[in-house]
Amino acid sequence: MYPPFFLQKATLLDQANLSWDFKFADWDRDNIPDLIGISKFRTKSGKTEIHILSGASNFQKFILQQATALPESYPYWQFNIIDWNGD
């Protein structure tokens, strides 16, 4: 009853588990949704990290990889993506 996959492809991100949250947003304003992976714990930096993959590249190129100022977060933390200043 479900249609076939539109896209099924490996990404450059580590294997997903409970330490990851995923969102879609047009981060680079090219009208193509980008994949935002939020690595919450067991990170290399010891901080919550954000990894954004370009939708235009079928999620094969990073737009951004950055440790945040937040300490490692845990599975019950939930994140949302919003453009606070309209840029």
C-alpha positions as CSV (number, residue, x, y, z in Angstrom):
1,M,0.0,0.0,0.0
2,Y,3.0,2.3,0.2
3,P,4.7,3.7,-2.9
4,P,8.3,2.8,-3.8
5,F,11.1,4.8,-2.3
6,F,11.8,8.1,-4.0
7,L,15.5,7.9,-3.0
8,Q,17.4,5.2,-1.1
9,K,21.0,6.1,-0.8
10,A,23.9,5.9,1.8
11,T,25.0,9.2,3.2
12,L,28.3,10.4,4.7
13,L,26.9,10.2,8.2
14,D,27.8,7.5,10.8
15,Q,25.3,4.7,11.3
16,A,22.2,6.1,12.8
17,N,21.1,5.1,16.3
18,L,19.4,6.7,19.3
19,S,22.1,9.3,19.5
20,W,20.9,11.0,16.2
21,D,18.0,13.2,15.4
22,F,17.1,14.1,11.8
23,K,15.3,17.0,10.3
24,F,14.9,18.5,6.8
25,A,15.2,22.2,6.0
26,D,16.4,24.3,3.1
27,W,19.6,25.4,4.8
28,D,21.3,26.8,1.8
29,R,18.2,28.4,0.2
30,D,18.4,26.5,-3.1
31,N,14.7,25.3,-2.8
32,I,15.9,21.7,-2.2
33,P,15.5,20.2,1.3
34,D,18.8,19.5,3.0
35,L,19.2,16.7,5.6
36,I,20.2,17.9,9.1
37,G,21.7,15.3,11.4
38,I,22.0,16.2,15.0
39,S,24.5,14.0,16.8
40,K,23.5,14.2,20.5
41,F,25.9,12.0,22.4
42,R,29.0,9.9,22.0
43,T,30.4,12.6,19.8
44,K,34.1,13.2,19.0
45,S,33.9,16.7,20.3
46,G,32.1,15.9,23.5
47,K,29.4,18.4,22.5
48,T,26.1,18.2,20.6
49,E,27.0,18.3,16.9
50,I,25.2,19.3,13.7
51,H,25.9,17.8,10.3
52,I,24.0,19.2,7.3
53,L,24.0,17.3,3.9
54,S,23.1,19.1,0.7
55,G,19.8,17.9,-0.9
56,A,21.1,19.1,-4.3
57,S,23.9,16.5,-4.0
58,N,21.5,13.7,-3.0
59,F,23.0,14.1,0.5
60,Q,26.6,13.3,-0.7
61,K,28.2,16.7,0.3
62,F,28.4,18.4,3.6
63,I,27.2,22.0,3.9
64,L,28.2,22.3,7.5
65,Q,29.7,20.1,10.2
66,Q,29.9,21.9,13.6
67,A,30.1,21.2,17.3
68,T,27.6,23.4,19.1
69,A,28.1,25.1,22.4
70,L,25.7,22.6,24.0
71,P,27.1,19.7,26.0
72,E,26.2,16.2,24.8
73,S,22.5,15.8,25.0
74,Y,20.5,12.6,25.5
75,P,17.8,10.7,23.7
76,Y,14.9,12.5,25.4
77,W,16.2,15.9,24.1
78,Q,14.3,17.1,21.0
79,F,15.5,19.7,18.6
80,N,13.8,21.9,16.0
81,I,15.3,24.0,13.2
82,I,14.1,27.6,12.8
83,D,15.5,30.7,11.1
84,W,15.3,33.2,14.0
85,N,16.7,36.2,12.1
86,G,15.3,35.7,8.6
87,D,18.8,35.4,7.0
